[in-house]
């Protein structure tokens, strides 16, 4: 694949997933009168957009490596969509927090618990932890040369799967229908993309003579991801009779 084609594919994929996110969100609230609209209905859209854009980063990154395309021409794409994802990440919980406070339910974590119920507090906790990890990644410009920075990169991969479990448990748009199937596809393709990149990094580390350190990090990430998946599956089965909230991330 030529560099120009890769850049076009990256922008096209990002546009497509954003359109799908907005369409799915709009379908969930069709027929509402303008006076019925509030921030409870708006904030899920930004969660859908944030995850969709971050997913494209991992997929495009893996395809770029597979096609042997240099990353320099894609820097404007990653910069623009990265900032958009950060804005969506901030808006998603902020709008909910403001509306809960405005309705007299206080501030997190108590307001979150009142909103979703105690049975789903595990999903809220995954979302909050992922939010903090995603924000920590934005310090890359200052700390990416530090020896501990790879831990933040590994944590971001874990956070992607944690937010996937969070959204599947809480998102009203994701409880049934085509978007849930699409979200599961995102999860599977994310795992393939991450696995491929880790495979290439392990090969490079072997040539450099520090493969053990890289393998330990990769194995740790895969173990944590598996643990999150097993935990979320168990909790969903246990709490399947619990009322669904309208949170989406």
N, C-alpha and C positions, 0 to 999 in steps of 0.2 A: 504494500500500500504506500502510495506517495505521501509526502508530507502534507501537501495541499488537501488531499483527500481525507487524511486523518483529522486535520483541523476542521474541515467541513463536517465530518462525521461527528466530532465532539460537540460542536455547536448545535447540530441538528438533533443529536440525542438529547441534549439538555433541554432544548425547546420542546421536544416531543414529550418528555416525562413531566415537564411543568404543565403543559396543556392537559395531559391526562390527569394530573393531580387536581387541577382546577375544575375540570369537567366532572370528575368523581365527587369532589366536594360539593359542587353546585347541584348535582343530581340528588344529593342527600337532603337538600333543603329547598327543593322545588315546590312552588305553590304557596310559599309563605308571603304574607303581606308585608310591606315595608316597615310598618310599625312593630311587627313581630321580630324583626331582626335585631340581634345584639351581639356583644363580643363573644358570648358562649358559642355562637354559631360561626363566628369569623375565625377565631384563633386556630381551629383544627387545620384550616387550609395552609397556614404557614408551616405547620409541622410536616404536612405532606410534601410541600415544596422543598423544605430543608433536607429531608431524607432523600428525596428523589435526586436532588443536585449532588449531594455527597456520594450517592451511589454511582452517579456517572463518573465522578473523579476516579474511583477505584476501577471501574470497567475500562474507561479510556486509558488509564495508566497501564493496565495489564495488556490491552490491545496494542498500545504504543510499543511496549517492549517486545511483544510477539512479532510485530511488523518491522522492528528495527528502526523505528522513526525517532529522530532526535527530539528531545523534550523542549528545546529552546523555542521553536515556533508555537508551541502550545502554552507557553507561559502567560500570554494575555488571556487565553481562555480560562486557565486555572485561576488566575488572579480575579477576573471579573465574576465568574461563577462562585468562587470561594467567598468573596465579599457578599454576594447575594445570599449564599447559604448562611453566613454569619448573621445577616440582618433577619432572615427568616427564623433562625434559631432563637434570637433574642425576642422577636415579636411573639412567637408561639406561647411561651409561658407568661410573658409580661402582660399580654392582653387578658389572659385568664386570671392572673393574680390581681390585676386592677379591677376586673369585674367582680371577683369574689369579695375583695375589700369594699367595693362600692355597695355590694349587697349586704354588708354587715357580717361577713363570715370571717373576717380577720385576715391574717397573713399566713403563708406557708410556715411549717408543714400542716398546721391545724386546719387551714382552709382547704387544703388538698384532700385531707381525710374526710372532711364534711362533704366534699364534692363527689368523690368516687366511692366512699364507704371503706370500712376497715378491711374487707376481704380483698381489695385490690391495692392495698398500700404497697405491696411488693412491686407492682408495676410502676407506681408513682416513684418509688425509690430508685428503680432502674433508670427512669427518665431523668430524675434530678441528678443522679451520678453521671449519666452520659452528658447532660448539659454542661456540667462543670469540666468534664474531660475535653469536650469540644472547645470550650473557651480556652482551656490551657494550651491547646494546639496553636492558638493565635499568638502565643509568645515565641513562636519559632524564630522570628527575626532577631531576637535577643539571645536565645538560648540554644539554637540548633547546633552550635559547636561544642556544647557541653557533653561530657561523657555519659550523662544520664538521659540525654534527649531521646535515644531510642526507646526508652521506657514509655515516654509520652506517645510516640508513634504506635507502639504496641497497644497502649491503652485506648487509642482512638479506634483501632480495629475492633477491640472488645466492645467499645461503646456503640459502634455501628450495629452489632448484633444485639446488644442490650436494648437499644432503642427500637430495633425491629420487634423484639418480644414485647416491649412496652406498648408499641402502637397496635400490635395484633390483639393485645389484651384489652386495651381501653378505647381504641378508635371505633366510633360508631360507623364511619365510612368503610371500615375494614372487617366488620363482623360477618358480612356475606357479600355475594356478588362478584363481579369481575375484578374489582380493585383488590380484593383479598387474594385472588389467584395471582394477580400481577405482583403483589407484595411478596408472596411466597417465591415467585420467580426472581424478584430482586434479591431475596435472601440467598437463594441457591447460586445465582450468578455472582453475587458478592463473594460467597465462599470460594467459588472456582477462581475468581480473579485474584483474591488474596492468596490462595494456595499457589497459584502460578507465580506470582511475584515473589513469594517466600522461597519457592523452589529456585528461582533465578538468583536470589540473594544468597541462598545457601551454597550454590555452585560458585559464586564469586568469592564468598568467604573461604571456601575450601582452597581456592587458588592463592588466597592471601595468607592462609595458614591460621585463621581464627574461626574455623567452622564451628567449633564446639560452643562458643559464646552465642553465635547466631542461632544454632539449633536449639539451645536451651530457651532462648527468647521465643522462637517460633512454637516450640512444643508447649510452653507456658500459655501462649495466646490460644492455641487450639484446645488445650485442656479447659481453660476458663470459658471459651465459647461453648464447648460441649456441656459444661456445667450449667451455663445460663439456659441453654436450650432444654436440658433435662428438667431444670427447676421450673421454667416457664410452662413446660408441658404438664408437669405434675400439678402446678397451681391452677392451671386452666381446667384440668379435669376435676380438681377438687372444688373449684369455685364456679363451675359452669352454670349453676343455678342462680348466681349472683346477678343483680341487675346491671346492664351494660351502661357505662358512662359515655359521655360524648367527647371525651378527650381523644385527640389524635396527634401522634408525633411521628 
